[in-house]
Amino acid sequence: MKYSKQRELILQTVTQNPIHPTADAVYEQVRRENPKISLGTVYRNLNFLSELGILRKIPMPVGSDRFDGRLDEHYHMICDCCGRVFDVECDSLQEMDRQIMLRQGFRVLGRHLLLTGVCRECQEKQRDKAAG
């Protein structure tokens, strides 16, 4: 992969962002440091870095795809209220794969798991609003 200062800035922006930004959010943040960068450049580089396996693209059922700099096996949950995406750690899914193999002879090669719900902060805001 050929080095590019823009690509490095885009990669750094995603890897340092724990809430899995959209391409538009990456663009807004990168533009503060490099005002001449185009949205198209951000999109092309995010897709390129995902294709190379340097970033993970998280397809969203509704709304824009998100990007994740963390490449180890983990899962995601999205808050239906604020739209933020969080990492989920769950060892029991490997056990589920083992049970599926034992019971059905099906070898799981990959998973796409996205949990939806309401994050802690939004739950607290809802409680405060109901109490107030």
Salt bridges, closest charged atoms under 4 A:
ASP65 OD2 - LYS57 NZ 3.84
ASP68 OD2 - HIS20 NE2 3.18
ASP68 OD2 - HIS74 NE2 2.74
ASP68 OD2 - HIS76 NE2 2.84
ASP72 OD1 - ARG70 NE 2.63
ASP72 OD1 - HIS74 ND1 3.67
GLU73 OE2 - ARG111 NH1 2.93
ASP87 OD1 - HIS20 NE2 2.79
ASP87 OD2 - ARG70 NH1 3.17
ASP87 OD1 - HIS74 NE2 3.10
ASP87 OD1 - HIS76 NE2 3.46
GLU89 OE2 - ARG70 NH2 2.68
GLU95 OE1 - ARG98 NE 3.12
ASP97 OD2 - ARG111 NH2 2.15
GLU121 OE1 - ARG84 NH2 3.30
